[in-house]
Amino acid sequence: MLPSVMSARLLSPQELRVWHAFRLMSEDVLGRVGRDIAQATGLSGPDFGVLSRLAAVGNGEMRQQTLASVMGWDKSRLSHQLTRMSQRSLIERCPVGSNTILVVLTEAGREKLNAARPVHAESVRRNFLSRLTQQQIDTIVRVSNLLGEED
């Protein structure tokens, strides 16, 4: 829990500008990349995120609870997303034991992912990387590493 002093102090105008710039930048770039993937393949950004993590981190399958953690999503959000993806035969949910669900990438899901990967790469380059200098990219990586550290 945050200290009460911290929660009572509002952001300064400069702090708000930085926060809004960060949010808008990330939402704008993610939105453009997501639209490119959707137009080319019919996958949503969240679809692509789930499929790519299943393929890369889980070698095509992963416990649902682990996938929620890897995605940084709560169980409810992931469950709804997986239901939609299962209805489109992109993934299967396989019960393992009494409390474990295994999420498995289907052949159709793998085909969609393989079609989306080059679109994703080109879109990230066009909408993000090509607009930055190497020094700016290095700074973003340093800031990301700093923000990812636990207190």
PyMOL commands that set and color helices and strands:
alter all, ss='L'
color gray80, all
select helices_A, chain A and resi 4-8+13-41+45-56+64-71+75-87+107-127+129-131+134-148
alter helices_A, ss='H'
color red, helices_A
select strands_A, chain A and resi 61-63+91-96+100-105
alter strands_A, ss='S'
color yellow, strands_A
deselect
rebuild
show_as cartoon
